Amino acid sequence: MDMIDRKLLALLRKDGRASLSALAEDLKVSRGTVQNRIERLTRDGVIAGFSVRVTEADDPHAVRAIMMIEITGQKTLAAIQALRGLPEVRALHTTNGAWDLVAEIHADNLVEFERVLRGIRAMDGVSKSETSLLLTTL
């Protein structure tokens, strides 16, 4: 994945219904380039699918969490790229202290949430994690 792919994923996270033309304009590439990249990212499994997100207040089954992640060795950049490719990871932060990264995770339900946690924990370089569910936003 290069910078255009990462920017494309960010734009799709913001508006998954954006037209190819609008995406191409934002990325300053051709419409065909955007279409080819979306097809490749989908084929390669980077884009797992497209869905509708509703506000948390309207979806009682949605699961939100904060995951602290420890990375071993020189794997931080690869882990960041892999995590940024997960649609359930809404935000990713570097931090100080015992943890290297903090991920904000949103999943449609507990089954999807568990799938995401297992996937992150299995990533190359992830040595340890701690996850806290977010219950109520005040």
N, C-alpha and C positions, 0 to 999 in steps of 0.2 A: 504494500500500500504506500502510495506517495501522498504528497500534500493535497493534491486535487481530490483523491479518494477520501481523505480525512475531512476536507471541507465539504465534499458532497454528502458524506454521512451526517455531518453536523447540520447541514441544511435540511436533509430529510428528517432528522430528529425534530427539528423545529416545525416543519410542515411537510408531512409525508404525502400530501396531495399536491405539492407544487408541480407545475408543469415542467416538462423537459426544457422547454424554451426559457422559462424563468430561471431554472437551475443553471442552464448554459450561460445565461446573461450574468448571473451572480458569479459564476466561476470563470467567466471570460474564455469559454471554450465553445465548440460547436454543439448543437443539439445531438448530433450523432455520437459525439464523444461521450456525452452524459449518458445516453441510452446504452452504449457499449459498456461503460463503466458500471452502470447499475446491473446490467445482465451478468457481467463478470463477477461482481461482488456477491450477487445472489447465487450464481453457480458455484463459487468458491466457499459459500457458507458464511461469508462475512455478514451479509444481510440475511437474517433468518426468516424474514417475512415482513408483511406490512399489516398493520392493525390500526384500529381506532382507539385513542386514549380518551377517557372521560375524566373529569375532575374527581379527585379522591372522595370527596363528599358524596358524589353520586354513584360510587362503586364500592359497596361494602366488602367485596371480596379482594380488592386490591391490597397488595402488601408493599410497604415501603420500609427500607432499612438503610443503615449506615454500616459499611463493612471496612474495617481497618485491615490492611494487608502488609505483610512483611515480605520483601523480595530478597532472594539470595544472590550474591555475586554481582556480576555485570549484566543482569537480566532486566533491569528497570525499564529501559526504553522498549524492549520487546513486550514486556508485560503491559506497559502503558498503551502501546498500539493495539494489543489484543483486547484490552479492557474497553478502549474507546470504540471498538468495533461491535460491542454488545449493545443492542438497543435498550436493554434493561438498565444499563449503567447511564443514568441521567447526568451525572457529574462525577468528575474525577479530580482529586486534589493531592498534591504532594504535601507532606507534613514533616514535622520534626518529632523527636522522641523515639519511642519503641517501634512505631509503625512508619512505613515508607509512603504508603498511599492510603487515601480514604475515598471510598466509592459510595455514591448515593445510588441505591438500587430501587427500582420500581418494577413490580411484577403484577400480572393480572390476578394471580391467585397463589396459594401456597405450593401447589404442584410446580408451577412455573418458577416460583421463587427458589424452591429446592434444586431444580434443574440448573438455575443460574449459579447458585452457591457451589454445587458440585463441579460445574464447569470452571469456575474461577479457581477453586482449590486445586484442580488438576492441571492448571496452566504451568508451563515451564517457568521456573523461577519463583513461584509462590511457595514460600516455606511455612507460613503461618497466617491465620486470619482470625478475626473476632468480629461477630456481627450482632448488631442491636436493632431490633424492630422498632420502627417509629409508630407510636400508638395514636397520639392526638397532636395536631398542630395548633398551637395557641396563638 
